Amino acid sequence: MTTKSFQEMRTEIILRNKNGINFILAASICWLGISFLWTSHLSSGELVLYSFMATMPLLPLAWLLGKVFKTEWKIANNPLNDLGLWLNFAQLFYFPLLFFVLMRDNYDMPMALAIITGAHFFPYAWFYQTKSYAVMAGVISVGSAYIGYQGNEHAGHWIGAFVAVCLWILGIWLYADYKRFKSAKR
């Protein structure tokens, strides 16, 4: 039995997970839902609750989009597969900040959630060997903070729409990077 090198394991992840595009596009759908919610006349508490609920379809949507894009979630005999999961779990440690924001003002919830979403993408630039994650981590985080700082009553709507569009751009960029990487490996 031959042992794969670190780079061979990472290449396998990139090619078989296709840079995680299914998760990015699934997240864009969730953020569209959040954007739509924040156009309603619900109370701030209901908006926060339903915004959290709007993220619940992420995994089933990612699974479905994984079937469409033929991505693999679990790659046997590749220890780096678990690293991708751990990188995703890291965002849970940002949630105390989100709860602190919620104690101050419920209307800042979309901004805080968007900053967490954007920031957690940064290590994936290294993981998938693509600058797109690093660039969009900054664009989403800083852009959402800027929109939230404007403080208008529709900030949640605009932040949700902004993040969804950023995720579509990221998805296109990731797919293009995947195709370039795949053709370079032939």
Number of C-alpha atoms within 10 A of each C-alpha: 3 4 8 12 9 12 9 12 17 20 18 17 25 21 18 17 23 24 26 25 24 26 21 24 23 25 25 25 19 24 27 19 20 28 25 16 20 25 15 11 9 12 12 15 12 13 22 21 11 17 24 15 13 19 17 13 14 20 14 12 18 21 19 16 18 21 12 10 15 14 22 16 17 12 15 8 10 16 13 17 18 12 12 17 11 11 15 14 12 11 15 11 10 17 14 10 13 21 15 13 17 17 11 11 11 18 23 21 25 30 28 24 23 26 24 21 19 26 21 21 23 19 16 20 17 13 18 23 17 18 16 20 26 18 15 23 26 16 18 26 22 17 21 25 18 14 17 23 12 10 12 11 12 16 24 28 20 22 29 27 19 22 30 26 16 20 24 19 16 21 23 16 19 22 17 14 20 23 14 11 17 14 9 8 9 5
